[in-house]
Amino acid sequence: MLWRRFRPEPTATVVRREPGSATKLRRVLSTVVGFASDTAVRADGEGRYATQIRPGWDVVGNANGGYLLSVAVRALREAAERPDPVTVTAHYLSPGRPGPATVTTEVVKRGRTFTTVAGSMDAAGKRLLQVLGTFGDVSTPMGPERVEAAPPDLPPPDACSAVEPTDTFPPPFMGRVDLRLHPDDAGLASGAPSGELRVRGWFRLRDSELIDTIGLVLAVDAFPPTAFNARLPVAWTPTVELTAHVRARPAPGWLRCAFTTRFVTGGFLEEDGEIWDDTGRLVAQSRQLALIPRG
Amino acid sequence: MLWRRFRPEPTATVVRREPGSATKLRRVLSTVVGFASDTAVRADGEGRYATQIRPGWDVVGNANGGYLLSVAVRALREAAERPDPVTVTAHYLSPGRPGPATVTTEVVKRGRTFTTVAGSMDAAGKRLLQVLGTFGDVSTPMGPERVEAAPPDLPPPDACSAVEPTDTFPPPFMGRVDLRLHPDDAGLASGAPSGELRVRGWFRLRDSELIDTIGLVLAVDAFPPTAFNARLPVAWTPTVELTAHVRARPAPGWLRCAFTTRFVTGGFLEEDGEIWDDTGRLVAQSRQLALIPRG
């Protein structure tokens, strides 16, 4: 959630869509980019994976945290040799910029059900992420079920506010994902924040790319910060730590997402995320701890 | 949260307190045990710390997860050379039993504000925990404050239900901490669960030992599982992963604690914890992912 809100305050003109241009650009790029290819990793020696931080996934030059984590998790998953990230945690140490990167992994335990892998991501001589993940298979629902929550109530995607990328806010990263904000929460992009520490909306990848359980790791950090909807003097909210739990594989289609914050205290805030698939099933939960530097 | 509920179902007779005996035992032990001393670590070479998993912190023989994590976090904190665990995550790999243990640490980054340390805990030739922590100083409140929640409403500690240890349920670990359950949530120990996925109560260490920010890491895993209050076929809920965020240093005195679960799905449940100090300040948040093997 490395979003930066620039002064002067973003206004409606900043997010004005120029009809055709963004769509056209995406169409040109769609043959060569995509989430899966832009997070690809290549084995490069014992426990090491080579990768590229691709341009376009950034927020004012720095790669989105969910994107970086998706790359790292893809490498850890290779090492784990199990299909799904059940729980992954990243500590964010330095911002990432486009260019070559390395993910180093260490398989800590191969158990009957899970494999746990520790790892790190380095680029340009800096440690970007320290990561810990446990991998398994979440394809088969099992055990008792009880859910004390409901998916967020959202108008249909076309009745929500599409978030289109700009060089500043919304950031370029928005060109890689398709976000539709709940109308009540969309004012954060136009200088009319709701006042509530909440952001809800739809998420999918561009060009109908299917979302697997690594895509969920992207989704949990893809929305504008809840703090932008509260009238707090917060210009950006760099992530200290993010943990995602993947509870099921998502059905194809849009994901319903809700992010809330309850505690802005001590210079930190947490942001809790819930991702539901189009069948009404919870597929991921997340919590991140972010810093709140003054704007 | 490695609690095990034994068949036959626990009943009121299981938790019957034998007046005097537990208190007397505690008084005898209080000169030699305590949370700080029972989680002590000793530097033992480059990044290595020697420790002992002490008896009495167990749940039917296996050390409580918050206790194990507290030991590991104490070692990581030594390596970090910063006072408070801001965010710590552990993946639980094997149960721990009393005896010598080693915590191995690697300082990943020393920044201006935080130090991040990766680590692991081994005992008896097995990896018990893999840990990742970022350490800083949470003694000085700073930044904007906004709280969209309130501490749990609890009757005074003496009007709540004291949880006294037995060899099975409640487990021996309860002799090391002083837990007072909200009367509405206390039925889980007497075969009359509330039906709600919630456990609330007071927490303190025995013998008026002060709770520091490592003590909070113990508190977030000290309560009986929420699942025991729901009428689910769950005999125990082994933790896969636990993350704790420490938001402030607690004032001396009782801690108000609330644990809730919203999603029992796919063979997993999450348990969210909030710890508030006696001044009404949130001091820690936690979330753990636990397995729900059938009972």
Interface residues (C-beta under 8 A of the other chain):
Chain A: V86 T87 T89 H91 L93 S94 V108 K109 G111 F114 T116 A118 S120 R127 Q130 V131 L132 T134 V138 P141 M142 G143 P144 E145 R146 V147 E148 A149 L197 A230 L232 P233 V234 V240 E241 T243 H245 R247 A248 T261 R262 F263 V264 T265 G266 G267 F268 E270 R281 L282 Q285 R287 L289 I292 R294
Chain B: V86 T87 T89 H91 L93 S94 V108 K109 G111 F114 T116 A118 S120 R127 Q130 V131 L132 T134 V138 P141 M142 G143 P144 E145 R146 V147 E148 A149 L197 A230 L232 P233 V234 V240 E241 T243 H245 R247 A248 T261 R262 F263 V264 T265 G266 G267 F268 E270 R281 L282 Q285 R287 L289 I292 R294
